[in-house]
Amino acid sequence: MLVRRGLLHPGEITCVGDVRVTTPLRTAFDLARSLDPDEAVVAVDRLANRHRFPPDLLLNFGARYRGRRGVARLAEVLARAERFAGSPMATRMRLLVVAAGLPRPHVQWVVQDLAARTAFWLDLAWPCAGRAVEVNVSGVVRPGDPAGVPLGAPGPGRWWRWRTARTRGSMCSIQPDDVKERRCRLAPPVRNGPGACKTAPVRSN
């Protein structure tokens, strides 16, 4: 257990049962300035998703505590954060593919089959190119799940326009170089003429 001491504003304290704890926003602020850069993004993503707040709210803490240790890198962490990230592993994969040189993807991109009245949320997606990555830590694939479509293979029905790469099991050993090896198969194709995708998608919100 790592113990830290510091002054807290009354509005930064809440109670869980009989225990006084820091609010989700204050917790995210502390983690953003104390963890290593990638894990700081993972923590902010998870807290922002779980407690439904935009990460940019943490800039208020940066202004309040200007000069404190780690506050100078807060803006960099927030620039990489995504409040709609589906899981910590999805955040780590997003950071890996961006580090490998791919454009920043949309997160939790919805693909619908109106006829079947179903929808799936793709963890990472480049809609202009019809490319996606599904992070499947459990290894369990549901019928029709895009995570069950091998990279480069045409999917059944509604997935025919998408190429979906899937990850399974632990991601602890995956490095940017591993992603680079498959980059040419995920990279958006060059398109010309009307309807060309001229810019890479940046955010999903």
Helices and strands as residue ranges (DSSP letters): G 10-12, E 13-16, E 19-22, H 24-34, H 37-51, G 55-57, H 58-64, G 71-73, H 74-80, H 88-99, E 106-113, E 118-126, E 131-136, G 146-148, G 157-159, E 163-168, H 176-186
